[in-house]
Amino acid sequence: MSLEQEPEPSTLLAAPAVTQFVGAAEPILDEGPPSPIRLFLRKRGSGGAADKAFAALMLLCGLSIFAIVIFIFSILVVRSKLSIAQFGLHFFTHSDWDPVSGDFGTLATSLLALVMAVPLAMGVAIFLTELCPMKLRAPISFVTELLAAIPSVVYGLWAVFVLVPLMRDQFGTFLVKYLGWTGFFDGFNFGEGLLTASIILAIMILPVISSITRDIMLAVPNSQREAVLALGATRWEMIRTGVLRNARIGIVGAVILGLGRALGETMAVTMVIGNHPNISKSLFAPGYTLASVIANEFSEATGDLYLSALIEIGLALFLVTIVVNAIARALVWAVTRGAPARIG
Amino acid sequence: MSTNAFHTPPPNGEGEMRAPMDFQSRRMRLNSAWRYAVNHAVTGLAVLSTLLVVAPLVAILIYLVYMGSSSLNLAFFTKIPAPVGETGGGMANAILGSGIVLGLCSVMGIPVGIAAGVYLAEFGRGKALASAIRFTADVLNGVPSIVMGIAIYSLIVMRQQHFSAFAGGVALAIMMVPTITRTTEEMLATVPHAIREAALGLGVPKWRTVLSVSLKTASPGIITGCMLAFARVAGETAPLLFTAFGNQFWSFRLNEPIAALPLQIYVYAMSPYDEWHRLAWAGSLVLIVMIMVAVTLVRIYASRGVLKGAS
């Protein structure tokens, strides 16, 4: 490094530099010989040009993130022009070619997954931040984050060979026997279907929701907890009034983030949802999600129109997840003040 | 934020508040018994839910190791897939293909991601533009991977008229950038200002300060971020479906379809052949072991790193 090679000049010349700065800054350049420190800086280069170039390069890379978003949006719009022109925006409300069942399946599986995952994730976050002994805290949060590191295709594989037979043979018959009267469990139970997809989705979004909720609950100041405890509250009352109430905005954000994940999850869902355009009240019925339509039909998309319709589905998925994530991030940021939520 | 926690009226109601509270009254005792019961119930529920969350992980891992290890052999690492009906065969080309695609995406994604993080932490403090980039990165992080795949398909594959390893690499690189940007920024923010000021005060140019002081101090954390992003994209299947596409044979060229481990697992899992199911399990085990080894190594490395002492 240049620092070690030339330490002397800067120390030697400290005094003249000070006197110069005490005087006027600009005129000295014109009068008399340049100061020794200026000579030194000129010799080794002040790095002004290099600094500017470096800053510009970094800025460029920063701006590339905007560029990525804009480019994804524009390329999807351009390539799906054909289908937008053909079907217009009624595309998602008519069922001629049937992406409607994709809408329905996406919403149904995502919401069902949220219903299953949110209470569990809350429980985990509460346990980890408020109840858990310090020794257990690190290993358990490590395990929950490990859940996030498992690739979705492996979840899918497990679901196909373990969860589907389980749903078909044991759990499914149990549901039909005790909850069959609700009408949600009619029809033949293949094991594959909306319910199975929702369960695997719930398992997959759990770590996302619980780790962000945990971060948010940790951001609640301890004085809140102490104040409530000092009034004689039990631990649960402390958690409810002191922690959950203060963190509620961020928790809503975490849940919406989980929703964003669930909406776009592709592989595991494609593998177990049954892939059949179908809108049915029964949770055993095979269905479709937006992402699984794309994954499943892409290889058989022959005509230009077919292809551009699939790309339009991708565009819709992109816009929906952008909006959902923007709302969620804004809520999470409101609580954690810009600290990033850590995933993975 | 602090005052709104106590909007609920006290449980005894307004009337009793005037008289001094009698803690021995029957009502108070019942009330407190109820409160403690609720407290214990909630504690129990929290523990139960934690167990319920850990259970599937353990179940998946045990089943995976059981199924995978029984079908893992040397051929898996040395042979390409056998034709339908023949036993044997492996996924050597898929492992190599994954390596090529991941190397490609790391080369493209890591420098851009780190540089963007450097901009946010070192040059953009307090600027509106930086906040906007930060927000966009977080939002981009949540865009489904299949959308990335279909966008790259539209851009590269449709133009070139064929699937390619290069397209797969670009799709994964785009997924890596936002994650790496945010972790880099987070890690650079933990570097104490005094170190930067010391370097700048000695006359070191800003770019040199950033490269040799800030980035070097934060390097363990940044490496962790890169490895986590790497582990995330290593298991991605959806963006590769229409970019790298998969290949049953050896392929080394970047402009040809190439096999990848997650893709191969997907194809085999959805096939009707037992032999292929066996290979899918083995492939999953290999994939997950590689990812977990990476993540765990990084955790150990990061916990011993410079930042541990600094923060």
Chai-1 contact restraints between the chains, C-beta under 6 A:
chainA,res_idxA,chainB,res_idxB,connection_type,confidence,min_distance_angstrom,max_distance_angstrom,comment,restraint_id
A,L3,B,L202,contact,1.0,0.0,6.0,A-B,restraint_1
A,S10,B,G203,contact,1.0,0.0,6.0,A-B,restraint_2
A,G47,B,P205,contact,1.0,0.0,6.0,A-B,restraint_3
A,A50,B,W207,contact,1.0,0.0,6.0,A-B,restraint_4
A,D51,B,P205,contact,1.0,0.0,6.0,A-B,restraint_5
A,D51,B,K206,contact,1.0,0.0,6.0,A-B,restraint_6
A,D51,B,W207,contact,1.0,0.0,6.0,A-B,restraint_7
A,F54,B,W207,contact,1.0,0.0,6.0,A-B,restraint_8
A,A55,B,F123,contact,1.0,0.0,6.0,A-B,restraint_9
A,M58,B,A115,contact,1.0,0.0,6.0,A-B,restraint_10
A,M58,B,V118,contact,1.0,0.0,6.0,A-B,restraint_11
A,M58,B,Y119,contact,1.0,0.0,6.0,A-B,restraint_12
A,M58,B,F123,contact,1.0,0.0,6.0,A-B,restraint_13
A,L59,B,Y119,contact,1.0,0.0,6.0,A-B,restraint_14
A,C61,B,V112,contact,1.0,0.0,6.0,A-B,restraint_15
A,C61,B,A115,contact,1.0,0.0,6.0,A-B,restraint_16
A,C61,B,A116,contact,1.0,0.0,6.0,A-B,restraint_17
A,G62,B,A116,contact,1.0,0.0,6.0,A-B,restraint_18
A,G62,B,Y119,contact,1.0,0.0,6.0,A-B,restraint_19
A,G62,B,I133,contact,1.0,0.0,6.0,A-B,restraint_20
A,S64,B,V112,contact,1.0,0.0,6.0,A-B,restraint_21
A,I65,B,A116,contact,1.0,0.0,6.0,A-B,restraint_22
A,I65,B,I133,contact,1.0,0.0,6.0,A-B,restraint_23
A,I65,B,T136,contact,1.0,0.0,6.0,A-B,restraint_24
A,I65,B,A137,contact,1.0,0.0,6.0,A-B,restraint_25
A,F66,B,T136,contact,1.0,0.0,6.0,A-B,restraint_26
A,I68,B,I174,contact,1.0,0.0,6.0,A-B,restraint_27
A,V69,B,T136,contact,1.0,0.0,6.0,A-B,restraint_28
A,V69,B,L140,contact,1.0,0.0,6.0,A-B,restraint_29
A,I72,B,A151,contact,1.0,0.0,6.0,A-B,restraint_30
A,I75,B,A151,contact,1.0,0.0,6.0,A-B,restraint_31
A,I75,B,S154,contact,1.0,0.0,6.0,A-B,restraint_32
A,I75,B,L155,contact,1.0,0.0,6.0,A-B,restraint_33
A,L76,B,A151,contact,1.0,0.0,6.0,A-B,restraint_34
A,R79,B,S154,contact,1.0,0.0,6.0,A-B,restraint_35
A,L120,B,S49,contact,1.0,0.0,6.0,A-B,restraint_36
A,L120,B,L52,contact,1.0,0.0,6.0,A-B,restraint_37
A,L120,B,V53,contact,1.0,0.0,6.0,A-B,restraint_38
A,G123,B,L45,contact,1.0,0.0,6.0,A-B,restraint_39
A,G123,B,A46,contact,1.0,0.0,6.0,A-B,restraint_40
A,G123,B,S49,contact,1.0,0.0,6.0,A-B,restraint_41
A,V124,B,S49,contact,1.0,0.0,6.0,A-B,restraint_42
A,V124,B,T50,contact,1.0,0.0,6.0,A-B,restraint_43
A,V124,B,V53,contact,1.0,0.0,6.0,A-B,restraint_44
A,I126,B,A46,contact,1.0,0.0,6.0,A-B,restraint_45
A,F127,B,A46,contact,1.0,0.0,6.0,A-B,restraint_46
A,F127,B,T50,contact,1.0,0.0,6.0,A-B,restraint_47
A,L131,B,T43,contact,1.0,0.0,6.0,A-B,restraint_48
A,L131,B,A46,contact,1.0,0.0,6.0,A-B,restraint_49
A,V143,B,V54,contact,1.0,0.0,6.0,A-B,restraint_50
A,L147,B,L57,contact,1.0,0.0,6.0,A-B,restraint_51
A,A149,B,A231,contact,1.0,0.0,6.0,A-B,restraint_52
A,A149,B,I291,contact,1.0,0.0,6.0,A-B,restraint_53
A,A149,B,V295,contact,1.0,0.0,6.0,A-B,restraint_54
A,P151,B,G235,contact,1.0,0.0,6.0,A-B,restraint_55
A,P151,B,P262,contact,1.0,0.0,6.0,A-B,restraint_56
A,V153,B,T237,contact,1.0,0.0,6.0,A-B,restraint_57
A,V153,B,P262,contact,1.0,0.0,6.0,A-B,restraint_58
A,V153,B,I265,contact,1.0,0.0,6.0,A-B,restraint_59
A,V153,B,Y266,contact,1.0,0.0,6.0,A-B,restraint_60
A,V154,B,S284,contact,1.0,0.0,6.0,A-B,restraint_61
A,V154,B,I288,contact,1.0,0.0,6.0,A-B,restraint_62
A,L157,B,A269,contact,1.0,0.0,6.0,A-B,restraint_63
A,L157,B,A280,contact,1.0,0.0,6.0,A-B,restraint_64
A,L157,B,S284,contact,1.0,0.0,6.0,A-B,restraint_65
A,W158,B,I60,contact,1.0,0.0,6.0,A-B,restraint_66
A,V160,B,A269,contact,1.0,0.0,6.0,A-B,restraint_67
A,I203,B,P56,contact,1.0,0.0,6.0,A-B,restraint_68
A,L206,B,V53,contact,1.0,0.0,6.0,A-B,restraint_69
A,T234,B,R35,contact,1.0,0.0,6.0,A-B,restraint_70
A,T234,B,N39,contact,1.0,0.0,6.0,A-B,restraint_71
A,R235,B,N39,contact,1.0,0.0,6.0,A-B,restraint_72
A,W236,B,V38,contact,1.0,0.0,6.0,A-B,restraint_73
A,W236,B,N39,contact,1.0,0.0,6.0,A-B,restraint_74
A,W236,B,V42,contact,1.0,0.0,6.0,A-B,restraint_75
A,T241,B,A5,contact,1.0,0.0,6.0,A-B,restraint_76
A,R245,B,A5,contact,1.0,0.0,6.0,A-B,restraint_77
A,N246,B,M1,contact,1.0,0.0,6.0,A-B,restraint_78
A,G260,B,G142,contact,1.0,0.0,6.0,A-B,restraint_79
A,G264,B,P144,contact,1.0,0.0,6.0,A-B,restraint_80
A,T266,B,I146,contact,1.0,0.0,6.0,A-B,restraint_81
A,T266,B,A238,contact,1.0,0.0,6.0,A-B,restraint_82
A,M267,B,T237,contact,1.0,0.0,6.0,A-B,restraint_83
A,M267,B,A238,contact,1.0,0.0,6.0,A-B,restraint_84
A,A291,B,I146,contact,1.0,0.0,6.0,A-B,restraint_85
A,I294,B,I146,contact,1.0,0.0,6.0,A-B,restraint_86
A,A295,B,L241,contact,1.0,0.0,6.0,A-B,restraint_87
A,F298,B,F242,contact,1.0,0.0,6.0,A-B,restraint_88
A,I311,B,I150,contact,1.0,0.0,6.0,A-B,restraint_89
A,G314,B,V147,contact,1.0,0.0,6.0,A-B,restraint_90
A,G314,B,I150,contact,1.0,0.0,6.0,A-B,restraint_91
A,L317,B,V147,contact,1.0,0.0,6.0,A-B,restraint_92
A,F318,B,V147,contact,1.0,0.0,6.0,A-B,restraint_93
A,T321,B,G142,contact,1.0,0.0,6.0,A-B,restraint_94
A,T321,B,V143,contact,1.0,0.0,6.0,A-B,restraint_95
A,T321,B,P144,contact,1.0,0.0,6.0,A-B,restraint_96
A,I322,B,V139,contact,1.0,0.0,6.0,A-B,restraint_97
A,N325,B,V139,contact,1.0,0.0,6.0,A-B,restraint_98
A,N325,B,G142,contact,1.0,0.0,6.0,A-B,restraint_99
A,A326,B,V139,contact,1.0,0.0,6.0,A-B,restraint_100
A,R329,B,D138,contact,1.0,0.0,6.0,A-B,restraint_101
A,P340,B,R182,contact,1.0,0.0,6.0,A-B,restraint_102
A,P340,B,E186,contact,1.0,0.0,6.0,A-B,restraint_103
A,G344,B,L228,contact,1.0,0.0,6.0,A-B,restraint_104
A,G344,B,R232,contact,1.0,0.0,6.0,A-B,restraint_105
